Amino acid sequence: MPKVSVIVPVYNAEKYLKRCLDALRQQTFSDIEIICINDGSTDDSQKILDEYIARDKRFIVINKKNSGVSAARNDGIKRACGEYIHFMDADDFIDSDYYERMVDMAQNTGADMVCSGLLTNTKYARDIKYKSCFTVRGIYNKLRRTYALTDGYVWRYLFKTEFIRKNKLVFNTKMISQEDVVFVLNAIALSELVAFVSDTFYHYMFNEASALNNRDAEHHKKMKEQYRQGKQFRRDFARAHGVKRLWYLRKILRNF
């Protein structure tokens, strides 16, 4: 059984896919399986995936009709055999020691979730860096240190597979945006301990051609509405867990 199951939804990602898959192949921690969900791609993504299957037995490809990123991730959760799960986007990449550092922290602390820093190439997100490794308990501290109320990216976390399945955590397949915010906040609320790792990073690369940046007018309308719903979910979540002040503080700081 592999230690880590990496779940990578793939949809028309040919331009960046090799960079993502090479970053996974070159990890210093090799005890991983890489589950690529080909979500009905119409470009050369399938051809690229076939090349990696032939070169490395750790790659697993599931081909399916296009159903969206949430359904793809849920399929990956069902298929995962690893002790831990990490979700990755096909146009991003990670530092070479990412899993070595994350797994080491998970095993040393027993945390349900391990959170990494973030580096990005876009003004739509911000870099997040931790100066040391540490753990936190309590909803306020978990939200304060993860920044999840404003930066709820699921790919920043290594999750215990047992934790995800025991709590029946899944992605909402009716959502085309903000689905990771809902997943992450629910996970944080249910977790007992969250750990943090310094000096290894997930690299979020903004891709104009991605599914989230589809230029269809109807798609944009749905995205705008779901962003509004996601914002309302975060606000309601903060209120329900008694951290409303933190929500407003994060909103103010996010604007700077």
C-alpha positions, -999 to 999 in steps of 0.1 A, spaced: 0 0 0 15 34 -10 19 60 18 4 89 -3 -23 89 -29 -20 120 -51 -53 128 -69 -49 149 -101 -80 159 -121 -70 165 -157 -91 185 -182 -74 198 -214 -42 204 -195 -17 195 -222 2 228 -220 12 223 -183 6 186 -176 42 174 -181 55 200 -156 30 188 -130 37 151 -136 75 156 -137 73 173 -103 55 142 -89 80 117 -105 109 137 -91 98 137 -54 124 127 -29 96 107 -12 88 80 -37 61 59 -19 32 74 -37 5 65 -62 -6 92 -87 -42 89 -97 -49 110 -127 -86 115 -135 -89 123 -172 -122 142 -171 -131 140 -208 -102 159 -222 -103 167 -259 -67 178 -263 -35 157 -260 -38 152 -223 -46 115 -227 -15 110 -249 7 126 -223 -9 104 -196 -3 73 -216 34 82 -219 37 85 -181 19 52 -175 44 35 -197 74 50 -179 63 48 -142 40 22 -126 30 46 -99 7 64 -124 -29 53 -126 -53 69 -151 -91 69 -149 -108 80 -181 -143 93 -178 -169 115 -194 -165 152 -184 -182 157 -150 -162 185 -134 -134 187 -109 -155 178 -79 -167 145 -94 -131 138 -105 -118 143 -70 -145 122 -55 -136 94 -79 -100 97 -67 -110 95 -31 -128 62 -38 -98 48 -57 -71 60 -32 -51 32 -14 -27 55 4 -26 63 41 -27 100 31 -44 119 3 -32 150 -15 -52 168 -42 -32 185 -69 -43 206 -100 -28 196 -133 -14 231 -141 5 234 -108 37 219 -93 53 212 -60 88 214 -45 108 182 -48 108 175 -10 71 183 -6 58 148 3 90 140 23 84 170 45 46 167 47 45 130 55 72 133 81 52 160 99 20 140 96 36 109 112 55 128 139 23 147 151 -6 124 141 -24 154 127 -55 149 106 -43 176 82 -9 190 73 -8 225 57 20 238 35 30 272 23 19 286 -11 38 304 -39 19 318 -69 24 337 -101 -9 356 -100 -23 387 -84 -55 368 -77 -38 348 -49 -10 356 -25 21 338 -12 17 322 22 49 312 40 55 296 74 88 303 93 87 271 114 69 238 118 41 237 144 7 223 153 -25 240 164 -58 229 180 -91 249 184 -112 263 156 -100 299 160 -63 290 159 -68 265 130 -86 292 109 -62 319 119 -30 300 109 -44 283 77 -60 315 64 -88 292 52 -116 318 55 -100 337 27 -76 312 11 -94 279 12 -73 260 -14 -76 222 -9 -42 215 -25 -24 231 4 -32 201 27 -22 165 31 -51 146 46 -53 114 65 -74 91 42 -91 76 73 -101 111 84 -117 119 51 -136 86 49 -146 85 85 -162 119 82 -176 113 47 -159 143 33 -167 148 -4 -167 176 -29 -201 191 -39 -206 180 -75 -231 208 -81 -204 234 -77 -180 245 -104 -163 270 -80 -157 274 -43 -160 236 -38 -126 234 -22 -135 262 2 -165 242 15 -144 209 17 -115 226 36 -136 245 61 -156 214 69 -124 194 73 -109 220 96 -140 221 118 -139 183 121 -101 179 127 -86 176 161 -51 187 152 -36 206 122 1 207 115 21 232 95 53 228 75 79 255 66 101 259 36 84 236 12 58 249 -12 28 242 -34 31 264 -66 -2 277 -78 1 287 -114 -28 308 -128 -39 294 -161 -61 316 -184 -72 285 -203 -84 265 -173 -120 254 -167 -124 281 -141 -116 307 -167 -140 296 -194 -151 327 -213 -187 315 -220 -211 341 -207 -234 315 -190 -203 299 -173 -193 333 -160 -227 339 -146 -226 306 -128 -191 313 -115 -202 347 -102 -232 332 -84 -212 304 -68 -185 329 -57 -213 348 -39 -225 315 -24 -190 306 -13 -186 340 3 -219 335 22 -208 300 33 -176 314 47 -194 342 65 -220 317 79 -193 293 89 -174 320 108 -206 331 126 -216 295 135 -181 288 150 -179 320 169 -151 335 148 -169 363 131 -143 389 141 -116 368 124 -137 367 92 -139 405 90 -102 409 99 -92 384 72 -113 403 47 -97 436 56 -62 421 54 -69 403 21 -76 437 5 -40 448 13 
